[in-house]
């Protein structure tokens, strides 16, 4: 199947995808700050360069987009119809890198949280953020929101 837009427009659209300061990430950061939690961003010394690091709680958070990180069973984790081999390789590489990062952080005894973009949409947003703050105050080593 051919692409519905020109290669130049597609390239421009793909360049617009941000690595940091995405809307879901900003939402999580605002909520954590309002809850009195302080954090660092993109700590390069930790494996996987977590989006948010709460040193006091020894916790690293990743805010994943359902599309790019392949949230299993999510309706937002679609696959483009064109260039399927490229996208399959790209997405599987992202998932493998994510798993490797979580495993490396866990081996360093960091607590790891993953917040999926779909869990930050309006109907479930407040529940997801409240559950995240509760997890940070608990001793649990791992959380994935929504499950």
BAFI-3210 file (N, C-alpha, C; in Angstrom, 3 decimals, decimal comma, padded with zeros to 6 digits):
// residues 147
n [1|2|3|4|5|6|7|8|9|10|11|12|13|14|15|16|17|18|19|20|21|22|23|24|25|26|27|28|29|30|31|32|33|34|35|36|37|38|39|40|41|42|43|44|45|46|47|48|49|50|51|52|53|54|55|56|57|58|59|60|61|62|63|64|65|66|67|68|69|70|71|72|73|74|75|76|77|78|79|80|81|82|83|84|85|86|87|88|89|90|91|92|93|94|95|96|97|98|99|100|101|102|103|104|105|106|107|108|109|110|111|112|113|114|115|116|117|118|119|120|121|122|123|124|125|126|127|128|129|130|131|132|133|134|135|136|137|138|139|140|141|142|143|144|145|146|147]
n.u [000,840|000,520|001,813|-000,240|000,551|003,115|006,656|008,214|006,415|005,675|008,151|008,435|006,276|007,065|009,387|008,287|007,581|008,277|011,023|011,192|009,406|006,749|003,146|001,837|003,977|004,488|002,076|002,201|004,469|003,601|001,568|002,985|004,661|002,774|001,888|003,870|006,203|009,563|011,814|014,122|014,992|015,420|017,824|020,914|022,807|021,618|020,468|018,731|017,859|015,689|012,493|011,602|013,063|012,959|014,838|014,772|012,821|013,913|013,168|012,399|010,785|009,052|007,394|005,426|004,505|001,728|001,714|004,454|005,801|004,413|001,996|000,549|-002,453|-003,724|-005,745|-004,502|-002,076|-001,373|-000,375|001,368|000,177|001,812|005,166|005,696|007,634|009,768|008,508|007,759|010,250|011,282|009,456|009,700|012,338|012,182|010,588|012,227|014,441|013,217|012,533|015,077|016,123|014,465|015,071|017,801|017,696|016,251|018,093|019,944|018,640|016,671|013,445|010,886|008,646|006,083|004,217|001,536|000,474|-002,283|-003,450|-003,528|-005,532|-008,633|-010,997|-009,776|-007,621|-007,258|-007,405|-005,203|-003,015|-003,287|-002,881|-000,248|001,121|000,491|001,880|004,512|004,854|004,830|006,411|006,618|008,260|007,771|005,608|003,000|001,079|-001,829|-002,534]
n.v [-001,179|002,215|005,272|007,849|010,448|012,715|011,825|013,902|015,320|013,263|012,811|015,246|015,066|012,893|013,893|015,652|014,249|014,080|013,465|014,065|015,957|015,543|015,697|013,737|013,197|015,728|016,091|014,072|014,968|017,491|016,673|015,114|017,079|018,806|017,134|017,343|016,017|015,731|015,702|014,507|014,967|012,906|011,364|010,636|008,920|006,646|003,393|003,230|005,798|007,118|008,836|010,306|010,701|009,884|010,359|010,316|008,452|006,343|005,651|005,148|006,481|005,749|007,268|006,088|006,184|004,699|003,923|004,030|002,394|000,075|-000,779|-003,483|-004,851|-002,426|000,026|002,110|001,298|000,919|-000,357|000,936|000,764|000,844|000,005|-002,175|-004,031|-002,382|-000,974|-003,054|-004,030|-001,692|-001,210|-003,620|-003,420|-001,170|-002,190|-004,265|-002,772|-001,297|-003,358|-004,274|-001,991|-001,731|-004,142|-003,724|-001,510|-002,662|-004,567|-002,952|-002,352|-000,367|001,029|000,647|002,329|002,295|004,339|004,373|006,053|005,879|005,567|008,070|009,495|011,324|009,857|008,032|009,247|010,631|008,476|006,920|008,661|009,058|006,460|006,141|007,959|006,782|004,365|005,313|005,977|003,544|000,317|-001,266|-002,838|-002,523|-001,089|-000,905|001,203|001,953|-001,433]
n.w [000,000|-000,789|000,559|001,946|001,927|000,753|000,625|001,752|003,365|005,099|006,357|007,686|009,426|011,019|012,204|013,963|016,194|019,561|021,826|024,481|027,008|026,256|025,953|027,666|029,442|030,572|031,913|033,897|035,295|036,238|037,981|039,866|040,947|042,049|044,029|045,810|045,308|044,341|041,571|039,035|035,576|032,677|033,430|032,591|033,625|034,477|033,412|030,333|030,457|032,160|032,048|034,246|037,395|040,710|043,195|046,006|046,522|045,326|042,706|039,276|036,499|033,521|030,895|028,634|025,204|023,727|021,054|020,084|021,893|021,963|023,539|024,812|023,677|023,497|021,941|020,712|019,833|017,027|013,777|011,041|007,637|005,436|004,431|006,183|007,101|007,973|010,086|011,816|012,608|013,787|015,931|017,412|018,185|019,857|021,953|022,896|023,777|025,813|027,637|028,299|029,541|031,814|033,115|033,637|035,377|037,490|038,304|039,451|041,694|041,595|041,840|039,495|037,393|034,968|032,983|030,915|027,979|027,315|029,775|030,746|029,702|029,717|031,053|032,848|033,929|036,469|038,295|037,487|037,984|040,745|041,638|040,872|042,574|045,030|044,709|044,685|047,337|048,486|049,193|046,939|044,154|041,382|038,932|036,556|034,735|032,898|033,977]
ca.u [000,000|001,312|001,566|-001,240|001,190|004,425|007,759|008,646|005,430|005,798|009,370|008,134|005,377|007,821|010,304|007,513|007,467|009,284|011,591|010,898|008,431|005,503|001,984|001,664|005,064|004,249|000,949|002,707|005,369|002,788|000,862|003,968|005,103|001,653|001,798|005,005|007,314|010,588|012,389|015,061|014,552|016,385|019,098|021,702|023,657|020,834|020,163|017,469|017,588|014,279|011,899|011,510|013,765|012,700|015,941|014,362|012,017|014,696|012,232|012,569|009,522|009,015|006,073|005,476|003,429|001,220|002,080|005,883|006,321|003,597|001,200|-000,153|-003,903|-004,221|-006,243|-003,630|-000,842|-001,630|000,792|001,121|-000,100|002,901|006,506|005,436|008,880|010,479|007,814|007,844|011,608|011,392|008,684|010,276|013,546|011,766|010,129|013,400|015,221|012,475|012,687|016,465|016,277|013,786|015,864|019,040|017,347|015,867|019,314|020,590|017,701|015,805|012,036|010,573|007,243|005,773|002,903|001,167|-000,247|-003,736|-003,879|-003,554|-006,666|-009,596|-011,818|-009,012|-006,436|-007,132|-007,121|-003,837|-002,074|-003,387|-002,245|001,192|001,602|000,407|002,991|005,764|004,926|004,809|007,701|006,540|009,382|007,423|004,209|002,693|-000,232|-002,694|-001,994]
ca.v [000,000|003,439|006,257|008,831|011,764|012,668|011,504|015,105|015,598|012,184|013,083|016,376|014,559|012,030|014,746|016,379|013,411|014,516|012,460|014,469|017,039|015,223|016,050|012,813|013,366|016,981|015,857|013,312|015,841|018,492|016,008|014,758|018,312|019,274|016,220|017,610|015,132|016,380|014,715|014,920|014,540|012,320|011,109|009,838|007,944|005,428|002,647|003,547|007,228|007,264|010,157|010,982|009,967|010,368|009,779|010,106|007,224|005,368|005,210|005,655|006,397|005,885|007,618|005,494|006,328|003,371|003,645|003,793|001,365|-001,112|-001,185|-004,691|-004,829|-001,045|000,405|003,145|000,650|000,470|-000,511|001,524|-000,192|000,858|-000,277|-002,993|-004,619|-001,347|-000,670|-004,216|-004,013|-000,509|-001,413|-004,712|-002,864|-000,314|-003,049|-004,955|-001,770|-000,996|-004,488|-004,267|-000,863|-002,078|-005,193|-003,125|-000,705|-003,575|-005,203|-001,939|-002,209|000,780|000,755|001,095|002,543|002,596|004,950|004,355|007,228|005,671|005,715|009,489|010,128|011,871|009,065|007,281|010,036|010,880|007,200|006,528|009,531|008,767|005,157|006,363|008,582|005,746|003,436|005,958|005,954|002,144|-000,351|-002,155|-002,592|-002,285|-000,842|-000,551|001,848|000,916|-002,802]
ca.w [000,000|-000,855|001,605|001,530|001,845|000,087|001,539|002,463|004,420|006,082|007,120|008,574|010,473|011,919|012,962|014,979|017,388|020,504|022,714|025,853|027,163|025,576|026,774|028,793|030,406|031,285|032,809|035,046|036,050|036,962|039,078|040,890|041,594|042,877|045,179|046,679|044,970|043,531|040,663|038,000|034,248|031,747|034,105|031,664|034,317|034,715|032,186|029,682|030,603|032,545|031,847|035,545|038,447|042,062|043,965|047,390|046,546|044,570|041,676|037,917|035,770|032,076|030,377|027,300|024,239|023,365|019,665|019,911|022,795|021,750|024,691|024,402|023,815|023,464|020,622|020,154|019,364|015,659|012,915|009,719|006,565|004,464|004,923|007,368|007,623|008,719|011,344|012,695|013,167|014,647|017,159|018,214|018,780|020,977|023,047|023,446|024,510|027,042|028,554|028,741|030,469|033,068|033,762|034,153|036,557|038,570|038,807|040,290|042,804|041,442|041,629|038,140|037,062|033,576|032,819|029,506|027,496|027,350|031,162|031,091|029,021|030,674|031,974|033,850|034,262|037,910|038,955|037,148|038,683|042,177|041,851|040,732|043,812|046,070|044,485|045,090|048,804|048,928|048,946|045,782|043,248|039,982|038,625|035,168|034,763|033,450|033,819]
c.u [000,884|000,897|000,594|-000,673|002,565|005,520|008,243|007,706|005,512|007,034|009,136|007,245|006,152|008,812|009,589|007,319|008,615|009,768|011,269|009,929|007,170|004,339|001,766|002,741|004,868|003,101|001,399|003,587|004,599|002,101|001,828|004,428|004,015|001,485|002,985|006,216|008,288|011,365|013,410|014,562|015,715|017,762|019,903|022,581|022,930|020,538|018,794|017,082|016,107|013,782|011,915|012,206|013,490|013,712|015,537|013,569|012,713|013,830|012,533|011,263|009,756|007,578|006,091|004,252|003,008|001,649|003,547|006,401|005,439|002,873|000,289|-001,652|-004,514|-004,650|-005,387|-002,313|-001,070|-000,322|000,475|000,959|001,021|004,229|006,465|006,713|009,668|009,833|007,858|009,204|011,770|010,693|009,260|011,576|013,235|011,370|011,312|014,259|014,543|012,652|014,094|016,696|015,660|014,589|017,146|018,767|016,993|017,110|020,119|019,732|016,937|014,372|011,664|009,064|007,104|004,355|002,622|000,298|-001,767|-004,292|-003,957|-004,640|-007,773|-010,359|-011,035|-007,805|-006,234|-006,786|-005,680|-002,825|-002,104|-002,695|-000,717|001,776|001,552|001,554|004,307|005,950|004,906|006,186|007,708|007,613|009,005|005,937|004,100|001,254|-000,652|-002,106|-002,404]
c.v [001,241|004,401|007,314|010,240|011,611|012,334|012,714|015,433|014,530|012,412|014,223|015,922|013,724|012,835|015,483|015,552|013,733|013,370|012,784|015,633|016,802|015,595|015,063|012,985|014,643|016,839|015,124|014,208|016,889|017,864|015,648|015,996|018,852|018,410|016,393|016,733|015,858|015,324|015,354|014,341|013,945|012,115|010,126|008,800|006,636|004,721|003,036|005,001|007,472|008,697|010,972|010,110|010,649|009,700|009,447|008,811|006,085|004,752|005,902|005,434|006,565|006,234|007,203|005,864|004,944|002,965|003,235|002,629|000,118|-001,601|-002,323|-004,584|-003,440|-000,677|001,479|002,573|000,062|000,346|000,094|000,447|-000,228|000,587|-001,116|-003,598|-003,618|-001,133|-001,835|-004,263|-002,866|-000,751|-002,527|-004,265|-001,976|-001,146|-003,758|-003,996|-001,417|-002,109|-004,542|-003,154|-001,172|-003,127|-004,623|-002,280|-001,595|-004,257|-004,240|-001,584|-000,887|000,285|001,363|001,206|002,874|003,140|005,010|005,558|007,063|005,792|007,155|010,242|010,393|010,881|008,382|008,039|010,204|009,602|006,771|007,352|009,295|007,443|005,268|006,959|007,578|004,746|004,034|005,938|004,537|001,519|-001,238|-001,821|-002,196|-001,998|-000,488|-000,046|002,274|-000,464|-003,418]
c.w [000,000|000,242|001,085|001,455|001,196|001,098|002,343|003,621|005,502|006,962|008,116|009,731|011,492|012,764|014,088|016,254|018,329|021,375|024,158|025,832|026,341|026,496|027,920|029,865|031,225|032,284|034,070|035,907|036,845|038,172|040,209|041,654|042,513|044,119|046,120|046,418|044,054|042,757|039,741|036,673|033,463|032,372|033,264|032,325|034,591|033,393|031,629|029,756|030,942|032,365|033,136|036,587|039,785|042,989|045,390|047,548|045,820|043,465|040,347|037,167|034,279|031,710|028,909|026,474|023,778|021,954|019,550|020,739|022,833|022,996|024,262|024,690|023,746|022,048|019,960|019,628|017,979|014,897|011,555|008,648|005,522|005,161|006,209|007,947|008,447|010,081|012,322|013,376|014,161|015,977|018,026|018,866|019,975|022,192|023,704|024,267|025,833|028,072|029,126|029,775|031,821|033,820|034,363|035,399|037,745|039,156|039,677|041,508|042,783|041,303|040,284|037,956|035,590|033,539|031,328|029,174|027,606|028,770|031,614|030,328|030,034|031,554|033,098|034,383|035,760|038,668|038,721|037,946|040,196|042,503|041,755|042,019|044,960|045,943|044,958|046,608|049,367|048,680|047,689|044,747|041,827|039,864|037,144|035,153|033,374|033,169|032,485]
res [x|x|x|x|x|x|x|x|x|x|x|x|x|x|x|x|x|x|x|x|x|x|x|x|x|x|x|x|x|x|x|x|x|x|x|x|x|x|x|x|x|x|x|x|x|x|x|x|x|x|x|x|x|x|x|x|x|x|x|x|x|x|x|x|x|x|x|x|x|x|x|x|x|x|x|x|x|x|x|x|x|x|x|x|x|x|x|x|x|x|x|x|x|x|x|x|x|x|x|x|x|x|x|x|x|x|x|x|x|x|x|x|x|x|x|x|x|x|x|x|x|x|x|x|x|x|x|x|x|x|x|x|x|x|x|x|x|x|x|x|x|x|x|x|x|x|x]
***
